[in-house]
Amino acid sequence: MLLYPNRRGYDNLKNIKENFFTPSINAALQDWRSFLAFEKRYSPATLESYLHDAEIFLLAAQKHLGENLELKDLTKLETLDFRAFLTLRIRSGVGHRSLNRNLAGIKSFFRFLYKHKSIKNSDISLIHNSKIKKSLPKPLSMEDALNLLDKLPSLPEYVHDKFLSTRDSLLFTLLYGGGLRISEALNLNIKDVAGIRSGLLNIKGKGGKTRAVPMLDSIKNRLEDYLKIHPYEEDKARPLFIGVKGARITPGVAERNL
């Protein structure tokens, strides 16, 4: 278990750290603080985070090695010493993002020591950030999707704009009910949906490949409602989904609205 494993239990360290660190370590920490504040111009929050990261590492290293460290001793720390610290942090419940932030602060301290104190430790460069698993987006349930479509016209941004409400309702239905990618839907022109009444929509996807997508009656009905109020319905070369100025809407705009 680490000494002061989190910030809440660590707040009083400023007042008592002289009892934990040797004068050479304390002096280096103070010089580093000044460097971050006045040379790097870090914000107070970032400054305190970096100091916190370096100090909990030094406390853990002393506990791991069983002795108080002098500044020159930091050159002797090995890869296993750094990994022991990271392991202890993980066991104390620290997540991978926080662990990477801890490591960033520690590496910053050692870079400062090398450039300004001639204290070099090559092993710290062998320690790499922890890989963060990317979570997959969670799809809406059928109930949530239907509720969204039902409530969409009554939302503040849509209540006074029937065109916008009808457009985004159709777009959402195509994405959720038709399985289209957002880029595929936004690239549709009016001529592309001419045959949708047959129940199929021809989509040109990645690599220029065309596929026929079955369309539900609910999609066809929403498309017919939308085309009735589309200002350029007669111009088949026009984009299906347009903004207030008549241009094709971008994925960024669509994503924000949805």
N, C-alpha and C positions, 0 to 999 in steps of 0.2 A: 504494500500500500504506500503510495507516494505521500511525502509530507506536503501539505497544502495542495491537494489534487485539483482544486478549482479556485476561481477568483474569490468567491465569497469567503472561503477559509484562509485566503491569502492576503486579505486587505491590510492586516496589521503588520505585514512583513517589513514595510518601510521603516517601522519604528524599532524592529528587533533584528534586522538582517545582519547588523554588525556582530551579533552573537553567533551567526552561522557562517559568515564568510571572513576570510582573512583580509587584512588591509589592502593587499595588492589586487584582490578580486573586487573589493568594494570600489577602489579607485578606478579600475577599468570600467566597471558598470556606470559610474558617475560620468566618466569621460564619454562613454558611448551614449548615454542619455543626452549630453550636451550636443554631441555630433548629430544625433537624430533630430533634435529640436531645432538647432540653429543652422546646420549644414544641409540636412535633408529636408528640413521644414515639415516634418511629419505632424499630423494633427495630434492633439493630446490623447485621443482615444487609441490611435495607432501606436503612439509612443508607449503608452502604458501596457498595451498588449504585447509589444515586442519585449519590453523589460520583464514583464510577467513570464513570458516564454523562456527567456534566458535564465531567469532566476530559479524557476522551478526545475530546469534542467540541472543547474549547478547544485541545487539542494539534493536532487535525486542522485547525481553523480557522487557526491560526498557520501551519501548513505550507502550507495552501491559499493564504493571502494573502501568505506570504513575509515575515512580520514578527511580532514579539512584540506582543501586544495589551495595551493598558491597559483598565481597566474602562470608561471612557467610550467606547472603540471598539466595545463590544458593541452600542451603539445604532445603529451604522452597518451591521451585518451585514444582508445582504439574503436574500430567499427563495432565491436561487441558491446562496448560501453554505451554508444549511442543507441544501438538496437535494444539494449536492456531498458533504456529510458522509454523508448517508444512502446515496448511491450507492457511496461508498467502503466503507461497512460491508457493503453487499450483495455487492460484489466480493470482499470478504475472507471471504465465506462465512457471514455472520450471517443467521439466519432471520428471518422476518417477526415472530414473537412477540418475539424478542430486540430487534429493531429498534424495535418499539413501546415496549418497556420503556426502551430508550435514550432515545427521544423523550420519554417521561414524565419521566425524570430531568432532561433538558435544559429542558423547559418549567417544571418545578418551580423550577429555578435562576433562570430569567428572571422568573418570578412574584415570587420573593423579591427580586430586584434591583429590580423595579418598585415593590414595596410598601415596601421598607426602605432602598433606596439611590437611589431616583429615577432608575434606569436603565431606560428604556423602549425596547423593540424590538417594533414591531407586526408585523413579518414572521413571527415565530415562530408567531403564531396562525394563519397561513395554511398551516402545515404540518400535514397530517392523518395519522392512523395508517395504516399499511399494511394493506390488506385481507388477511385470513387465509382461505384456502380451506378450506371445511368438507369433510372427507373423508367419503365415503359409508360406511356400515357394511358390513363384509364378511360375506357369508352363509357359513354352515357348508357344507362340502362334504357330499355324501351319506354318505361314509365316516365323517366326524366326527359327523354327526347320528346315524347308526346306532350308532356306538361309545358316544355319550353315553347313548342309550336303553338299551343293554345294560349299561352300568356304573352307571346311576342307582340301582338298588336296593341296590348294594353300597357306595354312598357313606356316610360316617359319619352324616350327618344323616338318612339314609333307612333305614339297615339295621335299625333297631328300630321303624320306623313304616310299616307296609304301606299304610295309607290315604294318607299323604303321598306315598309313592313312586308309588303307582298314580295318584293325582290329578295330580301334576306330569308323569308320563310321558304321560298322556292330553293334558294341556294342551300339552306340547311337540310331541306328534304332530299335534295340530290346527293349531298354528302352522306347523310345518314341512311336514307332509304335506297339510294342507288349505288352506294359504294364508290363514288367518284373521288379522286384526289382533288384538293382545292384548286390546283393549277389546271386540271382537266376541266373542271366546271367553269372556271373564269375564262378559259380560252374558247369557250363555246360562242359561236355566232348564231344569229337568229336562224340562218339557213340550216344549221346543224340539227335543229330540233323540229324540222319540218315533218320528219317521218315518225315522230314520237307517238302519234296517235295509233300507229301500228303495234305499239307496245315495246319497241326497241329503239335504243339510242346508240348511234355509232360514235365511239369515243376514240380519238387519236391519243394514245398514251406515250410512255417512254419508248425511245428508239423509233418513233414514227409508226409504231404498230397500231392497227385499228382493231377494236373489239366491240362487239354488240352487247349492250347492257340492257337487260329487261327492265322496263319501267312499270312501277305500280300505278294503279288508278289514281291514288292520292297525289302522285307526282304529276301525272298528266293533268289532273284537275287544277293543281296549283300553277302549272305552266300556262294553261289556258287563261286563268285569271290574271296572270302577270302580263301576258302578251296583249291583253285587252287595254292595259294602261301604259304599255311601253311606247314612248314617244316616237320611236323609229321602227315600229313593227313592220312597216311596208318595205323598209330597206334591209333586205336579207343579209347584206354583208356587214351589218352593224353588230357590235358585241351584244351578247344576250344580257350580260350583267354590266350595267353602266352606273356611273356616279351622277351627281347633280349637274355636271357640265357636259354630260353625254359621252365621256371617255370610259374605256374599260376600267373597272375597278381593280386595284392591285391586291395581291394576297395579304399584304399588311393591313389594308383597310378592312378586308373581309374578315380576317382573323380577329381584329379588334371588335368588330360588330358582333361576331358570333361568340 
